[in-house]
Amino acid sequence: MRPRVVAAASGAIALVVALGACTKNTGEGATVDTGRQQTGVIATDPKDSMGPAPAVEGAQPGGTFTIIRETPISHLDPQRTYSFAGLLAAPLFARFLTTFKDDGDGNLVLVGDLAETPGNNVNGDCKVWEFKIKDGVKFEDGRPVTAKEIAYGIARSFDPDLAGGPTYLQEWLADTPQYDTKWDFKANRTALPPGLTTPDDRTLRFEFARPRCDLPFAVSLPATAPLPPDKDTGVNLGNAPFSSGPYKVTRYQAGVEIVMERNEHWDAATDPVRHQYPDRFVWSFGPTPDAASNRVIADNGADQSALSWNYVPASLVARVAGDAALRSRTILSPTPSANQLVINNQRVTDLRVRQALNYAIDREGLVKVLGGQHVAAPMTTLMPPATIGYQAYDAYPAGPNGDLDKARELLGGQTPELVLGAADSSVEQQVATQIKGNLERAGFKITVRNIPDDAKLDEIKKKDNPWDLYLGSWAADWPSGASILPVLYDGRSIRAEGNSNQAYFNDPTINAEFDRVLALPPAEQGPEWAKLDERIMREQAPVVPLYVDVAYLVHGSKAGGIFVSSVFGYPSLVDAHVKP
Amino acid sequence: MLRFLVKRILSAVLTLFAVTVLTFLMFFALPRDPVTGMCPKNCNPERLERVRQELGLRDPLVSQYAGYMKGIVTGRDLGSAQGGRCDAPCLGWSYVNNEAVTDTMARVLPVTLSIVIPAAILWLLLGVGLGMLSALRRGTWLDRVAIGFSLAGASMQLYFVGAVLLLVFVYTLRWLPVPGYTSLFDDPVRWASGLVLAWVSLAFLFSAIYARLFRAQMLETLSEDFVRTARAKGLTRTRVYGRHALRAAITPVVTVAGLDVGAALGGTVITETTFGIRGLGRTAVDAVRAGDLPTIMATVLIAAVFVVLANVLVDLLYAAIDPRVRLG
């Protein structure tokens, strides 16, 4: 009998989703393609979750694929990984309960990775989930991966020593953000957290106090990587993670280099997304984005099969974009990182003022200041285009440069005085200057107050912060509205500090809508989030959506198979290969 | 001599103690919170506070300082969240690099030493050589070339010189590999070829100052009575310049070189950044950017050790070079 899975009966449920983007090489022209219709899917047929992954055209085994990056990866321990580099390096050496098939052309499919499917919603209420674990998945020492090692991996994420990773599973299982007070990992190493059980070696069961319909997405994060208890080296695991993926870490020099070589126990037949083309991956840390890009552009020796991880820096964008010979070696794609001019709704209580801000904004001017279309792409929605269920709309149509007359009309001759808090980084200072000029032409009086760059995030997370406006950004952990809208706009979560709802927006009607949509099966949520997105903006305008970050990457002439992850906005390495 | 050494070492220890106290106060007392860097985006304040307490960050500052110093001298137990037992000299645990700071320093220090020591030898040889040539051939085309060279070096910036050298020798002519660090003991050829551009850049810039300084000193020395006397006694020019004048003229150069080398060993940030090599300087800057306080503390401490050591060495060299200087 086919396992019952997340939503429906058909082989795969296509969701109406995002205006995605071409993430292929820009050989045909260096423009961001925002016209592609993206399809988001949660696979229901176990065949979709089995390997091998389709062969990459022209890819051959062999060679060393190098990734050059300025700063080290903060954690290789899957339970602690939360940086983009960590999230995209982890699939090379770890398997997760679920994962996304992402073809780089905008087609995103959630499939089982260690699990046979993306989960079985046992009672249909999202409170009890079961995952059947595949046969044939092995660790780097040849031991089979069972539900027990996956459960142990999740259990160790409760350890406060291992801070840094995502906390969804811990908080959901413990039903409290203070999860480590509810279950003490160190005192219960041989037990499992409340709600997590392994009825047998091939079954992993989650039982939650409340509906957790996003679980299939949440378990696509590396925190669900398996680990045998005897291989747990605590905080040192990040220096030598125990592999269940196609590569294993054979050399780790913190801050200098990581070498990953083939894991001979990895079985392609069990893996729906990964390949094992290069003999080894080398992560080389140190060069600045400028130096890394220059190296890759020069295309010498080993750098021919290298990728500069960081986006092409602003100082080189014009040169790279203007060099026709480099087109086949660059990738241009919008990312899911969305940026807003956040309005502090506790201070700016007049809806007309918030609407006027939305009409006034000059997105085209802003994108120019940021460095052009290779750096940013304008957006008018709360959710970025890469979100499942995304529908494009513009609640305050004002053209690319804003409608100053409409803004002035809404202000009715008043001159609202607003304080814009801006980080003292060079980029944000430039953006703040542009926004100040833009808004003052529409009739606002804007005072820019600088905030130390490294303190800004903490400061704007404080409920009683003294600014009316500030620049905010959000990159969701999975492309579902559930990881964006309730996180950023549910007023019931507002506390004294540490707020993700930095607009301090609190509307009981909207909060109730969050509850309603969150209780829907994941496959039905997408269109509902899109409707709610538009409703929030039309009725309340709590922020001014500005732009999504654009990934602009350059790689060597022999580096193949790279695309920008639709989920995280940085290079995915699962198809990477070295061209002969 | 022994008395001098003991006095200088005591003075050095006191200086280093003062540096540790000041650095500790400056960085650990500032409202920077290392735990925030460990926090994922949805971390909540209550949990952060618990982590702070578990890491001892809520202990009195004096207690934290005592623990830190004890770690340097005897080692200490940092707890399971920070890798457990940390042997002396324990410089703490980096929450950012997720490793003992001593390990980080052990890794990056050889890189900086490999950049600075050969570069210093090069810039001293070049600087003193050019200065000597310029002084002895004063007014000739050789002097003018040497002055021009030193003017060019003194007015350029390392990130420009480095970028030009990279463009020419690495990216265009492809004569050299992309700069990087390989251990001298693993592969001496790769070690040298990976660092030679950094040495040349540093030598070009630094030697300019030394050439000008040494030329001025040499000219002044050559006009001294003892030089005229030596020549009048029939000593050869080589012996007069190489033995008598050189020793007298080089003393200020040694002073400046001691300070320069000491400071450079504390971190050649711009050189390391230009050539994409991660030594002490880059590590220090990254630590500041990331708010990695234990690493900041260690880099400041190590830089101070180098400056203090360089000063002691300069004092000793004075006595060796100039017999008029007596230590005591």
HADDOCK unambig.tbl for C-alpha pairs under 7 A between the chains (distance, minus, plus):
assign (segid A and resid 74 and name CA) (segid B and resid 96 and name CA) 6.37 0.50 0.50
assign (segid A and resid 74 and name CA) (segid B and resid 97 and name CA) 6.28 0.50 0.50
assign (segid A and resid 160 and name CA) (segid B and resid 51 and name CA) 6.89 0.50 0.50
assign (segid A and resid 161 and name CA) (segid B and resid 80 and name CA) 6.81 0.50 0.50
assign (segid A and resid 161 and name CA) (segid B and resid 81 and name CA) 4.26 0.50 0.50
assign (segid A and resid 163 and name CA) (segid B and resid 38 and name CA) 6.35 0.50 0.50
assign (segid A and resid 163 and name CA) (segid B and resid 39 and name CA) 6.83 0.50 0.50
assign (segid A and resid 164 and name CA) (segid B and resid 38 and name CA) 5.02 0.50 0.50
assign (segid A and resid 164 and name CA) (segid B and resid 39 and name CA) 5.18 0.50 0.50
assign (segid A and resid 164 and name CA) (segid B and resid 40 and name CA) 5.23 0.50 0.50
assign (segid A and resid 165 and name CA) (segid B and resid 40 and name CA) 6.09 0.50 0.50
assign (segid A and resid 166 and name CA) (segid B and resid 40 and name CA) 6.35 0.50 0.50
assign (segid A and resid 178 and name CA) (segid B and resid 47 and name CA) 6.44 0.50 0.50
assign (segid A and resid 235 and name CA) (segid B and resid 81 and name CA) 6.37 0.50 0.50
assign (segid A and resid 235 and name CA) (segid B and resid 83 and name CA) 6.16 0.50 0.50
assign (segid A and resid 236 and name CA) (segid B and resid 83 and name CA) 6.88 0.50 0.50
assign (segid A and resid 254 and name CA) (segid B and resid 97 and name CA) 6.92 0.50 0.50
assign (segid A and resid 286 and name CA) (segid B and resid 276 and name CA) 5.37 0.50 0.50
assign (segid A and resid 286 and name CA) (segid B and resid 277 and name CA) 5.92 0.50 0.50
assign (segid A and resid 286 and name CA) (segid B and resid 278 and name CA) 5.61 0.50 0.50
assign (segid A and resid 287 and name CA) (segid B and resid 276 and name CA) 3.88 0.50 0.50
assign (segid A and resid 287 and name CA) (segid B and resid 277 and name CA) 6.73 0.50 0.50
assign (segid A and resid 288 and name CA) (segid B and resid 273 and name CA) 6.93 0.50 0.50
assign (segid A and resid 288 and name CA) (segid B and resid 276 and name CA) 6.34 0.50 0.50
assign (segid A and resid 291 and name CA) (segid B and resid 276 and name CA) 6.71 0.50 0.50
assign (segid A and resid 298 and name CA) (segid B and resid 171 and name CA) 5.63 0.50 0.50
assign (segid A and resid 497 and name CA) (segid B and resid 45 and name CA) 6.97 0.50 0.50
assign (segid A and resid 498 and name CA) (segid B and resid 44 and name CA) 5.90 0.50 0.50
assign (segid A and resid 498 and name CA) (segid B and resid 45 and name CA) 6.04 0.50 0.50
